[in-house]
């Protein structure tokens, strides 16, 4: 049984606390989290512990985030979701960055697209918030 831990959401730039929430899932870097009416990309996750009765106990999670839009394209590569079409030679194969030549644009119809012959990927539409 997974317990809901207090999670502090911290905006990286400018550095400010967006608040504390209770999450029923554990966001990883590259996931997206909604706070109010805005969506943020998780850049880093830190654990905060307290020492009780001679043992360390997880007390709180801190998520460092930046304002972002959910990607409309994603690919499954080696068991993890990446942004964009990973069959393209220029894809960064990252949960945060699409590629070097067209980082904000869509892969579909991109004039720089070059198929990488040895790529083993599956491209799917975006999933719900806590699926990635």
Secondary structure, DSSP 8 states (H G I E B T S, - for coil): ----EEEEEEETTTTEEEEEEEESS---TT-EEEETTEEEEEEEEEEEEEEETTEEEEEEEEEEEEE----S-EEEETTEEEES-TTBTTB---SS--BSS-SSS-STT-TT--B-TT---EEE----GGG-
